[in-house]
């Protein structure tokens, strides 16, 4: 079993839709949860960062963490074509250096 | 703006050549930098952790003599792919974490696309 599981997609939605991206993880020691956005041939760009269960909102983006279920989500409201990218969840334990990434979900927002 | 700069962004070279990739932290000193490799449609895989002034820590399965890492200053780490072969063709990405921000997430460079002919 992989430490972090993420559906690779591709996921195609119409402009304006609400997008839900998800990851599950197996190691309960994970404490810090991140979502990165990666455009083609670019490095990952940090979108959201949280370390507790619950919701965290930033503009059109909401990150949700459920530690009891080992499940994290990223919601994108009013999706735009510019949101088309690969979204990677990343998790690590406190005090450690190693980020564990999901495989990434490829999202396409169509006009 | 970018806080981690990576150079070059794309390199094509012949098999057997050694290639050096640079990673710079632009507005902070990074005692630790990280090197990842990403194959098409796959996630980032950590290759090694680069420590300023000491030896790099390599992940299991990564050849130390193949992928030479030097972290000679607090703002620069280099990855040299020695005697590169076509199977080394990949997207190499570095990252760094500001020491001011403790467990805050890593900032990534824009990656280097390496193509070995």
Interface residues (C-beta under 8 A of the other chain):
Chain A: X6 X8 X32 X34 X36 X41 X42 X43 X44 X45 X46 X49 X51 X88 X90 X94 X95 X97 X98 X99 X101 X102 X103 X104 X106
Chain B: X4 X6 X32 X34 X41 X42 X43 X44 X45 X46 X49 X91 X93 X95 X97 X103 X104 X105 X106 X107 X108 X109 X110 X111 X113
